[in-house]
């Protein structure tokens, strides 16, 4: 492993996968690229909400969104990788998660991916393919996945989340 991409969101599973990736990278002398992806709909919701505030001074574009996400992910990575001697960079992107992850991995010449996913029942797997599964199938290299529980709801996930701010 020379350079690994670690996909993070502000939750405990991302903290664990980032720490694990950091330890493996430190042991092999590899560099980490830490990626956070803002989905298009989340970006548009925030932009719309700020536009509705009514102030002409409020500007929220792609540059502001990615810089804000990058700063938050940088703090998250600094905390998760505390005490591990590993080189890392933090990047942010806006768009569909699968495409953003694969494009960033290619652009950054990453040879390993670390992502978190969720356990799903066989029926759940048949009904729809999730982002983690799509990334695993499309990435040309090893992918390490940390699985959470299928029935973990968004609110439970948020309760376990370590705040980024």
C-alpha positions as MATLAB code, in Angstrom:
seq = 'XXXXXXXXXXXXXXXXXXXXXXXXXXXXXXXXXXXXXXXXXXXXXXXXXXXXXXXXXXXXXXXXXXXXXXXXXXXXXXXXXXXXXXXXXXXXXXXXXXXXXXXXXXXXXXXXXXXXXXXXXXXXXXXXXXXXXXXXXXXXXXXXXXXXXXXXXXXXXXXXXXXXX';
ca = [
       0.000    0.000    0.000;
       1.467    3.345   -1.084;
      -1.507    5.689   -0.791;
      -4.923    4.904    0.656;
      -8.190    6.786    0.449;
     -10.299    6.868    3.605;
     -13.907    7.994    3.150;
     -15.267    9.656    6.283;
     -18.487   11.077    7.632;
     -18.882   12.426   11.152;
     -19.764    9.161   12.882;
     -18.128    6.570   15.098;
     -17.642    4.017   12.302;
     -15.688    6.585   10.286;
     -13.600    7.339   13.345;
     -12.804    3.634   13.717;
     -12.025    3.040   10.014;
      -9.845    6.160    9.923;
      -7.902    5.013   12.971;
      -7.467    1.525   11.500;
      -6.335    2.944    8.142;
      -3.916    5.245    9.945;
      -2.334    2.388   11.863;
      -1.951    0.268    8.720;
      -0.574    3.190    6.724;
       1.908    4.083    9.473;
       3.115    0.486    9.546;
       3.711    0.401    5.799;
       4.893    3.980    5.310;
       1.876    4.829    3.175;
       0.124    8.178    2.869;
      -3.571    8.664    3.610;
      -5.980   10.809    1.663;
      -9.021   11.530    3.831;
     -12.137   12.268    1.765;
     -15.443   13.696    2.866;
     -18.264   13.909    0.327;
     -21.169   16.333    0.516;
     -24.125   14.872   -1.381;
     -25.663   17.201   -3.978;
     -28.998   17.330   -2.164;
     -27.364   18.302    1.143;
     -25.390   21.064   -0.588;
     -28.527   22.390   -2.298;
     -30.521   22.286    0.960;
     -27.873   24.341    2.761;
     -27.539   26.782   -0.104;
     -31.318   27.194   -0.311;
     -31.653   27.665    3.457;
     -28.964   30.352    3.462;
     -30.538   32.070    0.459;
     -33.851   32.167    2.329;
     -32.197   34.043    5.189;
     -32.531   37.052    2.943;
     -29.140   38.613    3.415;
     -27.278   39.578    0.272;
     -24.050   39.195    2.265;
     -24.524   35.430    2.581;
     -22.706   33.577   -0.187;
     -22.651   29.806   -0.123;
     -21.187   28.218   -3.184;
     -19.150   25.166   -4.032;
     -15.920   26.719   -2.751;
     -17.424   27.642    0.626;
     -19.086   24.241    1.033;
     -15.980   22.221    0.208;
     -13.733   24.398    2.369;
     -16.111   24.082    5.327;
     -16.339   20.306    4.885;
     -12.569   20.036    4.494;
     -11.973   21.972    7.744;
     -14.429   19.788    9.661;
     -12.904   16.598    8.252;
      -9.422   17.878    9.092;
     -10.397   18.292   12.762;
     -12.044   14.864   12.681;
      -8.897   13.279   11.177;
      -6.582   15.060   13.617;
      -8.559   13.623   16.542;
      -8.886   10.123   15.068;
      -5.206    9.895   14.090;
      -3.885   11.377   17.328;
      -0.749    9.519   18.376;
      -0.251    7.789   15.001;
       2.763    8.817   12.945;
       1.167    8.947    9.498;
       1.144   11.496    6.681;
      -2.328   12.479    5.538;
      -4.169   15.086    3.509;
      -7.831   15.986    3.685;
      -9.981   16.656    0.634;
     -13.671   17.368    0.154;
     -15.994   16.972   -2.791;
     -19.613   17.663   -3.648;
     -21.565   15.153   -5.675;
     -22.713   11.553   -5.810;
     -20.727    9.536   -3.281;
     -19.759    6.625   -5.526;
     -18.481    8.817   -8.345;
     -16.715   11.201   -5.958;
     -14.921    8.360   -4.190;
     -13.846    6.611   -7.390;
     -12.745    9.828   -9.115;
     -10.794   10.987   -6.072;
      -9.127    7.586   -5.728;
      -8.067    7.732   -9.367;
      -6.999   11.391   -9.230;
      -4.956   10.824   -6.065;
      -3.494    7.515   -7.362;
      -4.797    5.576   -4.357;
      -4.182    1.849   -4.334;
      -6.395    0.989   -1.336;
      -9.782    2.216   -0.082;
     -11.126    2.280    3.455;
     -14.869    2.895    3.847;
     -17.611    2.212    6.330;
     -20.845    0.551    5.370;
     -23.760   -1.155    6.986;
     -24.812   -4.766    7.311;
     -27.867   -5.606    5.285;
     -30.102   -8.609    5.027;
     -30.037  -10.702    1.855;
     -33.363   -9.125    0.871;
     -31.982   -5.648    1.454;
     -29.048   -6.486   -0.790;
     -31.395   -7.592   -3.553;
     -33.635   -4.539   -3.369;
     -30.997   -1.897   -3.833;
     -27.249   -1.655   -4.123;
     -25.762    0.771   -1.648;
     -22.806    3.091   -2.201;
     -20.361    0.844   -0.346;
     -21.217   -2.141   -2.513;
     -20.954   -0.086   -5.711;
     -17.554    1.260   -4.670;
     -16.304   -2.222   -3.827;
     -17.366   -3.547   -7.226;
     -15.940   -0.640   -9.237;
     -12.624    0.068   -7.499;
      -9.619   -1.686   -8.987;
      -7.782   -2.584   -5.797;
      -8.294   -3.713   -2.219;
     -11.184   -2.227   -0.266;
     -11.427   -2.455    3.511;
     -14.978   -2.042    4.831;
     -16.051   -1.539    8.422;
     -19.647   -2.679    8.725;
     -22.265   -1.327   11.109;
     -25.667   -2.794   11.768;
     -28.401   -2.675    9.118;
     -31.085   -1.629   11.566;
     -29.013    1.262   12.905;
     -31.190    4.251   12.186;
     -29.963    7.694   11.245;
     -30.949    9.054   14.660;
     -29.026    6.272   16.439;
     -26.052    7.005   14.225;
     -26.242   10.703   15.093;
     -26.353    9.857   18.807;
     -23.090    7.946   18.361;
     -21.587   10.723   16.294;
     -18.706   12.720   17.646;
     -19.401   16.353   16.719;
     -17.023   17.801   14.149;
     -17.402   21.407   15.253;
];
